[in-house]
């Protein structure tokens, strides 16, 4: 039943996901209503919700535009469910912004397979990654995905290897100007955020630990089959799917290295996880298996969300 509802991307499906996002967003936000007394804070919450909407539907645009999934609504459904696993991400401005800029970068990198305007796409992708790193330093690791994409598609032109340095120069100039004009401490704050912390001992309660453990199981469950089925993908899309798998590896590395570690840092895995989960659902022939995966995913997401409120 659930499969039949989301197997086609329709305005009704998009509206349903949108309404659910608004509902769960405000269920989380209204745990503390102090922000409702300030117009500025209300504006911040609305802005945060809009960026979340943009992130979800940008993810949908990426997969549809590049043919990574069939014409279904499973991608946005899974992205929404993964958000529920770690409700604190709904209030983490820096991570939501960093992830949004990474999605903009992924949009350019995945579309590099068309070989249209590759230099512009490499420049844009690298620039968005450097902007993302201003909000979460270790997001800069996605620059490796830029060079992986260059290797896959346009490695013969040496100029393509130098373009990310141009993006770095431009981002640095703009950031330094901003710091000098508005916030002189911004540079020191950024430079001090490059620490490394491998410890995973940040859990403040058992439910955070449970949510993390369940999510890791989902991560392995969706990733491993994608690795082994890679050769079955269409030849013209194999490079794109490889980039999705590399994005998972980079996202996990960001989580492992980040200081001030928390479950929310796994937000960078949401897009690649949503794509792999959608592929699994779409290519399973057994409807009972499809229903079980969707039911378990929804149940796990709801359990993790409400137990962490």
C-alpha positions in Angstrom: 0.0 0.0 0.0 2.7 2.5 0.9 4.6 1.5 -2.2 1.7 2.3 -4.5 1.3 5.7 -3.0 4.9 6.9 -3.6 5.8 4.9 -6.7 4.8 7.9 -8.8 5.9 11.5 -8.3 2.7 13.5 -8.1 1.8 16.9 -6.7 -0.2 15.0 -4.0 3.0 13.2 -2.9 5.0 16.4 -2.8 2.2 18.1 -0.8 2.0 15.3 1.6 5.7 15.3 2.3 5.7 19.1 2.6 2.9 19.1 5.1 4.6 16.3 7.2 7.8 18.3 7.2 6.0 21.4 8.5 4.2 19.3 11.1 7.3 17.6 12.5 9.4 20.7 12.3 7.0 22.6 14.5 6.4 19.6 16.8 10.2 19.8 17.5 10.3 23.6 17.7 7.4 24.0 20.1 9.2 22.1 22.8 10.5 25.5 23.8 8.3 28.4 22.8 10.6 31.3 23.8 11.5 32.0 20.2 7.8 32.9 19.5 8.4 36.1 21.5 10.9 37.5 19.0 10.1 38.5 15.4 13.8 37.9 14.6 13.8 34.4 15.9 10.5 33.6 14.2 12.1 34.8 11.0 15.1 32.5 11.7 12.8 29.5 12.2 10.9 30.2 9.0 14.1 30.6 7.1 15.4 27.4 8.5 12.3 25.6 7.4 12.6 27.1 3.9 16.2 25.8 3.6 15.1 22.4 4.7 12.4 22.4 2.0 14.9 23.6 -0.5 17.3 20.7 0.5 14.6 18.0 0.2 13.4 19.2 -3.2 16.9 20.0 -4.5 17.7 16.3 -3.8 14.6 15.3 -5.8 15.7 17.5 -8.6 19.2 16.0 -8.7 18.0 12.4 -9.0 15.3 13.2 -11.5 17.4 15.5 -13.7 20.2 12.9 -13.9 18.1 9.8 -14.2 19.5 8.3 -10.9 16.0 6.9 -10.0 12.7 6.2 -11.7 9.8 8.6 -11.7 8.9 8.1 -8.0 8.6 10.1 -4.8 10.7 7.7 -2.8 13.8 9.9 -2.7 12.0 12.8 -0.9 10.2 10.3 1.4 13.5 8.7 2.5 15.2 12.1 2.9 12.3 13.2 5.1 12.5 10.0 7.1 16.3 10.4 7.7 15.7 13.9 9.0 13.4 12.4 11.6 16.2 10.0 12.8 18.0 13.0 14.3 15.5 15.7 15.2 18.2 18.1 16.6 19.3 18.7 13.1 16.0 20.6 12.6 17.5 23.3 14.8 21.1 23.2 13.6 21.6 26.2 11.3 25.2 25.6 10.5 24.7 21.9 9.5 21.6 22.6 7.5 23.3 25.4 5.6 26.5 23.4 5.0 24.5 20.5 3.7 22.4 22.7 1.4 25.6 24.1 -0.2 26.9 20.5 -0.5 23.7 19.6 -2.3 24.3 22.5 -4.7 27.8 21.1 -5.3 26.5 17.6 -5.8 24.0 18.9 -8.4 26.9 20.2 -10.5 29.1 17.2 -10.0 26.5 14.6 -10.9 25.5 16.6 -14.1 29.2 16.6 -15.1 28.4 13.3 -16.9 26.8 15.3 -19.8 30.2 16.9 -20.5 28.4 20.2 -21.1 30.3 23.3 -19.7 32.5 21.1 -17.5 34.8 24.0 -16.4 31.8 26.0 -15.1 30.4 23.0 -13.3 33.8 22.2 -11.6 34.2 25.9 -10.6 30.7 26.0 -9.1 30.9 22.7 -7.3 34.2 23.6 -5.7 33.0 27.1 -4.7 29.9 25.7 -3.0 32.1 23.2 -1.1 34.3 26.0 0.2 31.2 28.0 1.2 29.8 24.9 3.0 33.1 24.6 4.9 32.5 28.0 6.4 29.5 26.5 8.3 31.1 23.1 9.0 34.8 23.0 8.4 35.1 19.3 7.5 32.6 19.6 4.7 35.8 20.7 2.8 36.5 17.0 2.4 34.0 17.0 -0.5 36.6 18.7 -2.6 37.9 15.1 -3.1 34.7 14.4 -4.9 35.4 17.2 -7.3 38.7 15.6 -8.3 37.1 12.2 -8.4 34.6 13.6 -10.9 37.4 15.2 -12.9 39.1 11.8 -13.1 35.8 10.1 -14.3 35.0 12.7 -17.0 37.5 15.4 -17.9 41.0 14.4 -16.7 42.8 15.0 -19.9 42.5 18.8 -19.8 45.0 19.9 -17.2 43.1 23.2 -16.6 40.3 21.3 -15.0 42.6 20.3 -12.2 43.4 23.9 -11.4 39.9 25.3 -11.4 39.1 24.4 -7.7 42.1 26.5 -6.7 40.4 29.5 -8.5 37.2 28.7 -6.5 39.3 28.6 -3.3 40.9 31.9 -4.0 37.6 33.6 -4.7 35.9 32.1 -1.6 38.9 33.2 0.5 38.9 36.8 -0.8 35.1 37.2 -0.1 35.4 35.6 3.3 38.3 37.7 4.4 36.6 40.9 3.2 33.5 39.9 5.2 35.6 39.2 8.2 37.4 42.6 8.0 34.2 44.5 7.5 31.8 42.8 9.8 33.3 40.2 12.1 37.1 40.2 12.7 36.9 37.1 14.8 35.4 35.0 12.0 38.9 34.1 10.6 40.1 32.8 14.0 36.9 31.0 14.6 37.1 29.2 11.2 40.8 28.3 11.6 40.1 26.9 15.1 37.4 24.6 13.8 39.8 22.3 12.0 40.4 20.1 14.9 39.9 16.3 14.8 38.0 14.2 17.4 37.6 10.5 16.8 35.7 9.8 20.0 32.1 8.7 19.8 31.1 9.4 23.4 28.8 12.4 22.9 25.5 10.7 23.6 23.5 12.4 26.3 20.9 9.7 26.6 20.3 6.1 25.5 17.8 7.1 22.8 20.5 9.1 20.9 22.7 6.0 21.0 19.8 3.8 19.8 19.0 6.2 16.9 22.7 6.2 15.9 22.8 2.4 16.0 19.6 2.0 13.9 20.8 4.6 11.4 24.2 2.7 11.0 22.2 -0.5 10.3 20.2 1.4 7.6 23.5 2.8 6.2 25.0 -0.6 5.7 21.7 -2.2 4.5 21.4 0.3 1.7 25.0 0.9 0.8 26.4 -2.7 0.6 23.9 -3.9 -2.1 24.6 -0.7 -4.0 28.3 -1.5 -4.1 27.7 -5.1 -5.3 25.0 -4.1 -7.9 27.1 -1.3 -9.4 28.1 -3.2 -12.5 24.4 -3.8 -13.3 23.7 -0.1 -13.7 23.6 1.4 -17.1 27.1 2.2 -18.4 26.4 5.9 -18.9 25.3 6.2 -15.2 27.9 4.1 -13.5 30.2 7.1 -12.9 27.3 8.9 -11.3 26.5 6.0 -9.0 30.2 5.7 -8.1 30.2 9.4 -7.1 27.2 8.7 -4.8 29.1 5.9 -3.1 32.1 8.1 -2.7 29.8 10.8 -1.2 28.8 8.2 1.5 32.4 7.5 2.3 33.3 11.3 2.5 30.2 12.0 4.6 31.1 9.2 7.1 34.7 10.6 7.2 33.3 14.1 8.0 31.3 12.5 10.9 34.4 10.6 12.2 36.7 13.6 12.1 34.4 16.4 13.3 34.9 18.0 16.6 31.7 18.8 18.6 30.5 15.5 17.2 26.8 14.7 17.2 24.4 12.5 15.3 23.3 15.5 13.3 26.6 15.6 11.4 25.4 12.5 9.5 23.1 14.9 7.6 25.6 14.8 4.8 24.7 11.1 4.2 21.0 11.9 3.7 21.1 12.5 -0.1 23.3 9.4 -1.1 21.3 7.3 1.4 18.0 8.4 -0.1 19.2 7.6 -3.6 20.4 4.1 -2.7 17.3 3.4 -0.7 15.1 4.5 -3.6 17.1 2.3 -6.0 16.6 -0.7 -3.8 12.8 -0.1 -3.5 12.4 0.5 -7.3 14.4 -2.5 -8.4 12.9 -5.0 -5.9 10.3 -7.2 -7.7 8.7 -8.5 -4.6 6.1 -6.0 -3.4 6.0 -7.6 0.1 9.7 -6.9 0.5 9.2 -3.3 -0.7 6.4 -2.8 1.8 8.5 -4.3 4.7 11.4 -2.0 3.9 9.2 1.1 3.8 7.2 0.1 6.9 10.4 -0.5 8.9 12.0 2.7 7.7 8.9 4.8 8.7 8.5 3.0 12.0 12.2 3.5 12.9 12.1 7.2 11.9 9.0 7.9 14.0 10.4 5.9 17.0 13.7 7.8 16.9 12.0 11.2 16.5 9.6 10.9 19.4 12.0 9.2 21.8 14.4 12.1 21.4 12.0 14.9 21.9 
